[in-house]
Amino acid sequence: MLSACSNQQSPTVKPVENPFYDRAFEYREKGEADSAFRYFNKAKDYFIQNKDTYGAGKCLVNMSIISTDKGDYFGGQELAVSALKYLNERDQKQYPYLHPNYNNLGIATHQLGDYIRALSFFDSAIRFAKDSLDIRLYLNNKARTYQQIKKYTEALKIYNHILAGESKNRKEYARALSNIAKTKWLQDSNYNAAPTLLKSLNIRISENDLLGLNSSYAHLADYYSKTQKDSALIYAEKRFVIAKQLNSATDQLEALEILIKLNPKERTKEYFERYKKLDDSVQLAHSSARNQFALIRFETEQHKANNLVLQKDNEAKKYQLIILISISLFILFFGMFWYKKRKQKMALEAQNAIRKSQLKTSRKIHDVVANGLYRIMNEMENQEMDKNVVVDRIEDLYKKSRDISHEEPISDTQAFHIRIASLLKSFATEDIHIAIAGNSAKLWQSVSPTVFYEVEHVIQELMVNMKKHSKADKVGFRFDRSQNQIHIYYTDNGIGMPSDTKFTNGLRNAGNRISSIDGIINFDTMRENGLRIQISFPVTN
């Protein structure tokens, strides 16, 4: 588990001249994250108005840490990068905010699967940290990232360095012991990690270290899962209890995964229902946090804009503004009329092209039958499905295949966001975790069935490609809508896609589908690990 900082919070040096900053810390101490975020945002604007860049940077660091703690990793990244624009790396007095900001940037980047870049951010955190406790904490985060990408030798060097330090902190000592044993076992499956793991566990019990106990129980459950399932189940149950005490939904989900995997079939359903309910709750909480923080920032910017207009509002400017607005509206309405006509013409041409393209049997077989069968097989392999449901699904594919050359997109009464969620979750397995954010009914408002049909098949093609080729175990989809554009962000932690990759028919078809709805699709082929894909297309409000 990665750690934010030694006290799990950002530094608490408070300037007395900014009342918003003081209020923000009061809310933070009470655990009211939304209110703290709002007042840090107000305090940031106050500092900027008074030309205090350091103060603005401190506020952004706190906002970034709050966002990351709430699971909004994209927001945490953005705010941390913004903070760097206000902080001065040549001023040692600002180091207390620079090192936690880089550490938080490393955590958010690690959680998004960009491990190589996360290592660089942890190095920066270490460079600006002066306290030995902070340095050892960031070294631990760096070693955890090396462990994640299976560079066990590098991870062990760091863990042993931490262990060899002169710290008298028993919690730190136990953490290093546990991490070393886990890493050695991952490096060599024959390594007997039990004595060291149990030694660390006993220290944590004596220290009443709940965070440490959560980690120890997780390591022991993993270690015994293949050799002593009874022991593994015991430790997984203990971890689940500790995770509930810590109110950590992520750790509860991981404990439930082990319990589902190892328990007899008659108990699996009970754990699976708990897992599904909790996972849905986590996804909703992360999405709500991201939307809430974005809304707070938007409201503040809108308020500033309104005040600026009021300050400059006088009779002479009103007259000029009326003239300017009139001219602009005329140009805008004329442009909208011309654009609408042009768009209708282009849409008609695109629809004709799509109809011709749909006559190509090979593409239909791939999209409708092949991927449809692959999805059914995947669900049968990883989920319990009623025999009648399977028969109905296969019969539906058979009907489509009988006259495939004349098939038109089929309308469906099921809501778009539910269809997308169902599609993505059908690819989730015990080994593949799929995170979904932003997929709401509001997002798909005014999207035509024809456009949705194309987007749905593109997403299905990405998931089939992931399952067949990427070797990923974490997949993320984030949906966003700004004005008249919908953006879809795909990430996974698989083997990535080299720049010289030759696209398969499926991926080429995905590109053609997006082009047919005036959209764009970009594949990030420059990453060493994982894959990022961004899709954007217009919608009519």
Summary of the structure (lengths in Angstrom):
residues: 541
radius of gyration: 26.7
end to end distance: 43.7
largest distance: 83.2
contacts: 1670
relative contact order: 0.06
helix: 69%
strand: 6%
